[in-house]
Amino acid sequence: MTQSDTQTRRHDDPASILVISDTAQGERRCRIAVEAIGARVVSTAGPADAVARIGEQIALDAALVDLAEDHGAALDTLFGEIDRGARSGRYRSIVSVPIELLDIADAQVRHGDIALLCAPKGIEQAAALGLAVANRSLALQDIGREHDDSRLMRLSEEVARIARALAELSHDDRGKPNGEDSRLAEAPLAFRPEPARTDPLRPEDIRAMIRMRRLRDRFFDSELFADPAWDMLLDLMAARLEGRQVAVSSLCIAAAVPPTTALRWIRTMTDRGLFERRSDPRDGRRVFIDLADEAAEALERWFAAVQQNGDLLPG
C-alpha cells in the first residue's frame, strides 16, 4: 500500500477485512465479529487461496483467520504470509485456531501485530479485531495528516467501544472485572535467596501439589482460585525434573484457564524471563517451553523454605 493509497481513504470509511476460514461455521463467526465492530468483509478465502487473495487486495486493514484443521504446506504458506504482512506493516491479523493447531500457529506467527487466539469466544474475537482495526486506522490517519476535531472524537468513541468489549471479555474470562490482565502488568518477579533444600526436590512432590489444586476445583468454583502463572510454573518444574518436553498446547492445558488467556500468560512470562522458547529440532512447526534456570532455582529455594518450616505442600 502506497502513501497515496492511504491518503485517498476517508477516516470514516469502514475497515476492510479479509476473512479466511476453512469451515462455514468459522466464516459465520468471522462475519459476526466484523459486523460487531462496524467493519466490512471485502473478500473471503480458504487456506489454499488465501495468499493470492491477500495479494489482490489494494487496501486491507486486517485478515481475520478462523481455522479448524491443519492444511499442511498451505497452512505454513499462509502463516508465513501473515507474519510478513505484519512485519511490513501492510495489514494486521487475528488468527483463531483450536488447541490441536496451537503449537503450529504459535511457532509461525510471532509478530506483535498478530493476535493469536485459541478457541475464542465471539466477544474475544470481535475485541481482538476491534483493537487491530483501531490501531491500523490510527496509523493510516497519521500518514494522511488529518488532525481535525471530528476525527479525534470518532477515534475516542471507537476506543471507548473497544474498551467496553474488553471489559465484558474480562468478566467472561475471569468472572470479575480487572481480571488477569491487571496482573500481567505487574513488575518482574524478584528472585530472593533462601536456604538450600536438604532433600532433593522430586517431581512427585510437585505432581501431588497439582493434584491437590485440581481436587479443590471439585468443591469450589475454579475461577475463585485460578492462578495460571503458578500452575504453569509447577507443570514446567515437574517436567524439568522428569526430563520431559512441554509444548505450548500442553502448557495451556496445564494452566487450567481458557487457552487464549494461557497464551497471554505464556508470552508475558517469556518476556519477563521466566520461560524460554525452544524450537523442536525434529519438527519445525512446534515450539517447546522450558523453565528458565533462574526461575527453577527460585522454585527449588521456595520448596526448601517450605520443607524447613515443616509446612505441608500448599495447593
URMO-V851758 format. One record per run of one state. SS is the DSSP state (2 for helix, 1 for strand, 0 for the rest). FROM is the first residue (numbers start at 1). TO is the last residue. If there is no record, write none. Layout:
((SS/FROM/TO) (SS/FROM/TO))
This chain:
((0/1/2) (2/3/7) (0/8/15) (1/16/21) (0/22/23) (2/24/36) (0/37/39) (1/40/45) (0/46/49) (2/50/56) (0/57/61) (1/62/66) (0/67/72) (2/73/88) (0/89/91) (1/92/97) (0/98/98) (2/99/108) (0/109/113) (1/114/118) (0/119/121) (2/122/144) (0/145/148) (2/149/174) (0/175/179) (2/180/184) (0/185/202) (2/203/216) (0/217/221) (2/222/224) (0/225/227) (2/228/242) (0/243/246) (1/247/247) (2/248/254) (0/255/258) (2/259/271) (0/272/274) (1/275/280) (0/281/282) (1/283/291) (0/292/292) (2/293/308) (0/309/315))
